[in-house]
Amino acid sequence: MLLINEWLPNPEGSDTTAEWVELWNNGANAVNVKGWAIATSNGKKHALPEVVIPPGGYRVVSRAEGKFVLKNENETVMLYAPSGAREDASSFLGSAPEGMSFNRGAPGFFAQPTPGAANAAPPQAHALATGAVTQATGNISDAVGFASPIFLAFGVAACIALAIMVSIRKDETLSKLFFGGDETYR
């Protein structure tokens, strides 16, 4: 399976010459990326050059080679298979720190870049200070695991709202006041 492993949206120096996206083949077979595409949050797909990535191998695609542009704030990178199906996605909210890559090894964090190699360990990672961070992948449990407290808070709020509405509907006076009916209660 081909995945987005790491990407550098805000390199030190010029973004036009130093941005890149690293792909990782975590499967047992080599993958030819001809026909695959990378897209950013603008939605435009950029075809990848013909390159074979061996099993367990990495391939860094430069901005010039992939013809993509990475934003330094609130960016998403998506990987599309030749069939057009989205195979993977990675995103962050806030501002990317200069010289730090967003990577799979430290989901939700920026870390020291390791182009063409395994990612830096999470202890070297720096949490994004200017906003919330997410890493969405083909595996929904990754995204849900990060967002569990958020989903829990929304779930609790929805249950409370539902309980209040049911209580109002059961009380004839409140029901007429909130949901219509007898105008004498308004």
C-alpha positions in Angstrom: 0.0 0.0 0.0 1.3 3.4 -0.9 1.0 6.1 1.8 1.9 9.7 2.4 4.6 9.4 4.9 6.0 12.9 5.4 5.8 16.3 3.9 7.5 19.7 4.2 5.2 22.6 3.6 7.4 25.4 5.1 11.1 24.7 4.4 13.8 27.0 5.6 14.5 29.3 2.7 12.6 29.2 -0.6 9.3 27.2 -0.6 9.5 27.0 -4.4 12.7 24.9 -4.4 12.6 23.0 -1.1 9.0 21.7 -0.6 8.4 18.0 -0.9 6.1 15.1 -0.2 7.5 11.7 0.7 5.6 8.5 -0.2 6.1 5.2 1.6 5.4 1.7 0.2 4.4 -0.3 3.3 3.3 -3.2 1.2 5.1 -6.5 0.2 5.3 -5.7 -3.5 7.0 -2.9 -5.5 4.7 -0.1 -6.7 5.1 1.9 -9.9 3.7 5.4 -9.2 3.0 6.1 -12.8 -0.7 7.1 -13.0 -0.8 8.0 -9.3 -1.4 11.7 -8.3 -0.9 14.1 -5.5 -3.5 16.8 -4.7 -3.4 19.6 -2.2 -6.3 21.5 -0.5 -6.9 23.4 -3.8 -8.2 20.0 -5.2 -6.0 20.0 -8.3 -4.3 16.6 -9.0 -0.7 16.5 -10.1 0.5 13.3 -11.8 3.5 11.6 -10.4 6.5 10.6 -12.6 7.2 6.9 -13.4 9.2 5.6 -10.5 9.1 2.2 -8.8 9.1 2.2 -5.0 10.4 -1.1 -3.5 8.6 -2.8 -0.6 9.3 -0.7 2.5 10.9 2.0 0.4 10.5 5.7 0.3 10.3 8.2 -2.5 10.6 12.0 -2.1 8.7 14.0 -4.7 9.9 17.6 -4.9 7.6 20.5 -5.6 9.2 21.0 -9.0 8.9 17.3 -9.9 5.3 16.9 -8.7 4.1 20.4 -9.8 2.2 20.9 -6.5 2.3 23.9 -4.1 2.0 23.4 -0.4 0.4 26.1 1.8 2.1 27.0 5.1 -1.3 27.2 6.8 -4.3 24.8 7.0 -3.1 22.4 4.3 -4.1 18.9 3.2 -2.2 16.5 0.9 -4.1 13.7 -0.8 -2.8 10.6 -2.7 -4.8 9.2 -5.5 -4.4 5.8 -7.2 -4.5 5.4 -11.0 -8.2 4.4 -10.6 -9.0 7.8 -9.2 -9.7 6.5 -5.7 -8.2 8.5 -2.8 -5.8 6.2 -1.1 -4.4 8.4 1.7 -4.6 12.0 3.1 -2.7 14.0 5.6 -3.6 17.5 6.9 -2.9 20.0 9.6 -4.7 23.2 10.8 -2.7 26.3 11.9 0.7 27.3 10.8 3.6 25.0 9.8 6.8 25.8 11.7 9.7 26.6 9.4 11.9 23.7 8.6 9.7 21.1 10.2 7.9 18.2 8.4 4.5 16.9 9.1 4.7 13.1 9.3 3.1 9.7 9.9 5.6 8.8 12.6 4.3 11.6 14.9 0.7 12.0 13.9 -0.5 15.5 14.7 3.0 16.8 15.1 5.8 18.5 13.1 9.2 16.9 13.5 12.7 17.1 12.1 12.5 16.2 8.4 13.9 12.8 7.4 13.4 12.7 3.6 13.9 9.2 2.1 14.2 7.5 5.5 12.1 6.5 8.5 10.5 9.4 10.4 11.9 11.0 13.5 10.7 9.6 16.8 7.8 11.5 18.4 9.9 12.9 21.3 11.6 15.2 18.8 8.2 16.4 17.6 6.9 19.8 18.2 3.1 20.3 18.7 1.6 22.9 16.5 1.1 26.0 18.7 -1.2 28.0 16.5 -4.1 25.6 16.0 -5.5 22.1 16.2 -3.8 19.3 14.3 -5.2 16.3 12.5 -3.8 13.4 10.5 -6.4 11.7 8.4 -5.4 8.5 6.7 -7.0 5.7 4.9 -7.5 4.0 8.3 -10.4 5.8 9.9 -9.4 4.6 13.4 -6.4 7.0 13.2 -8.6 10.0 12.7 -11.2 8.9 15.2 -8.5 8.1 17.8 -7.2 11.7 17.7 -10.7 13.2 17.7 -12.3 11.0 20.3 -12.5 13.7 23.0 -14.1 16.0 20.4 -16.6 13.3 19.3 -17.3 12.6 23.0 -18.1 16.2 23.8 -20.4 16.6 20.8 -22.1 13.3 21.7 -22.7 14.4 25.3 -24.0 17.8 24.1 -26.4 16.1 21.6 -27.7 13.8 24.3 -28.3 16.7 26.7 -30.1 18.7 23.9 -32.3 15.7 23.1 -33.2 15.2 26.7 -34.2 18.8 27.1 -36.3 18.6 23.9 -38.1 15.5 25.1 -38.7 17.1 28.5 -40.2 20.2 26.8 -42.4 18.0 24.6 -43.8 16.1 27.6 -44.7 19.3 29.4 -47.9 20.6 27.7 -47.3 24.3 28.6 -43.6 24.3 27.5 -44.4 22.3 24.4 -47.0 24.9 23.3 -44.6 27.7 24.2 -41.6 26.3 22.2 -43.3 24.3 19.4 -46.4 26.3 18.8 -50.0 25.9 19.6 -51.8 28.1 22.1 -50.6 31.7 21.7 -51.6 32.6 25.2 -48.3 31.1 26.5 -46.1 33.3 24.3 
